[in-house]
Amino acid sequence: MDGGLERGREDGGLGYPTTEETASTDSEGEPGRYVRFRKNGSPGTLYWRHDIGTRAVYGAIDARWTSYGREKGSLGVPRIDVTATPDGVAWYVHFTRNASPTGCG
């Protein structure tokens, strides 16, 4: 997954991988690949799709994305990495089928 290694290392935001790189098909029928991570008990995912690239989702947003069914769910796949709001109070991700799920700030 090009561009994901620096985010996925144990010193990065995602921590240690808990799965191998795995092929998947998302809710839009597009092929992709993912690796799941865990850091200090917090989940994380690197997801790659040919037209979007590699995106990192972690913490409360990854947990909520999981509750929606991850790449096969109603949100689709992340279009951007987890990003801080301008005031630094909250974090968000835009997904291919919807915006960030509520309650992730």
C-alpha positions as CSV (number, residue, x, y, z in Angstrom):
1,M,0.0,0.0,0.0
2,D,1.9,3.0,-1.3
3,G,2.2,5.8,1.1
4,G,1.0,3.9,4.1
5,L,4.1,2.6,5.7
6,E,5.1,5.7,7.6
7,R,1.6,5.9,9.1
8,G,1.5,2.2,10.0
9,R,4.8,1.7,11.8
10,E,4.7,1.2,15.6
11,D,6.0,4.8,16.0
12,G,3.3,6.1,13.7
13,G,-0.3,6.9,14.5
14,L,-1.6,3.4,13.8
15,G,0.7,1.1,15.8
16,Y,1.3,-2.5,15.1
17,P,-0.5,-4.5,12.3
18,T,-3.0,-7.0,13.5
19,T,-3.8,-8.4,10.0
20,E,-2.0,-9.1,6.8
21,E,-2.7,-7.0,3.8
22,T,-6.1,-8.3,2.7
23,A,-8.0,-7.8,-0.6
24,S,-11.6,-6.6,-0.3
25,T,-14.5,-5.2,-2.4
26,D,-16.2,-2.1,-1.0
27,S,-19.9,-1.2,-1.0
28,E,-19.5,0.4,-4.4
29,G,-18.1,-2.8,-5.9
30,E,-14.6,-1.3,-6.2
31,P,-11.6,-3.5,-5.3
32,G,-9.4,-2.4,-2.5
33,R,-6.9,-3.6,0.1
34,Y,-6.6,-3.0,3.9
35,V,-4.4,-3.7,6.9
36,R,-5.8,-3.4,10.4
37,F,-3.7,-2.0,13.3
38,R,-3.8,-1.5,17.0
39,K,-2.0,1.1,19.2
40,N,-2.6,1.4,23.0
41,G,-5.9,-0.5,22.6
42,S,-7.1,1.9,19.9
43,P,-8.1,0.4,16.4
44,G,-6.8,1.7,13.1
45,T,-7.0,0.8,9.4
46,L,-5.0,1.6,6.3
47,Y,-7.3,1.3,3.3
48,W,-6.2,1.5,-0.3
49,R,-8.3,1.9,-3.5
50,H,-6.9,2.6,-7.0
51,D,-8.7,5.9,-7.4
52,I,-8.3,7.2,-3.9
53,G,-4.9,5.9,-2.7
54,T,-4.0,4.9,0.8
55,R,-6.0,6.4,3.6
56,A,-5.6,6.1,7.4
57,V,-8.5,5.9,9.8
58,Y,-8.0,5.3,13.5
59,G,-9.3,5.8,17.0
60,A,-13.0,6.7,17.6
61,I,-13.6,7.2,13.9
62,D,-12.3,3.7,13.0
63,A,-14.4,2.2,15.8
64,R,-17.5,4.1,14.4
65,W,-16.6,3.1,10.8
66,T,-16.5,-0.5,12.0
67,S,-20.0,-0.2,13.5
68,Y,-21.2,1.0,10.1
69,G,-19.7,-2.1,8.4
70,R,-16.3,-0.6,7.3
71,E,-15.7,-0.7,3.5
72,K,-18.8,-2.7,2.9
73,G,-21.0,-0.4,5.0
74,S,-23.1,2.6,4.3
75,L,-20.2,5.1,4.6
76,G,-18.1,3.5,2.0
77,V,-14.3,4.0,2.2
78,P,-12.3,7.0,3.5
79,R,-11.4,9.7,0.9
80,I,-9.0,11.5,3.2
81,D,-6.9,10.6,6.3
82,V,-8.2,11.4,9.7
83,T,-7.9,15.2,9.9
84,A,-8.1,17.7,12.7
85,T,-10.6,20.5,12.5
86,P,-9.1,24.0,12.1
87,D,-9.6,24.7,15.8
88,G,-8.0,21.3,16.8
89,V,-11.1,20.4,18.9
90,A,-12.3,17.4,16.8
91,W,-11.2,15.0,14.1
92,Y,-13.1,14.0,10.9
93,V,-12.9,11.8,7.8
94,H,-14.8,12.2,4.5
95,F,-16.1,8.9,3.2
96,T,-17.0,8.0,-0.4
97,R,-20.7,7.6,0.4
98,N,-21.2,10.0,3.3
99,A,-19.3,12.5,5.5
100,S,-17.8,11.6,8.9
101,P,-20.2,9.6,11.2
102,T,-21.5,11.7,14.1
103,G,-20.0,11.4,17.5
104,C,-16.4,11.1,16.4
105,G,-15.2,14.5,17.7
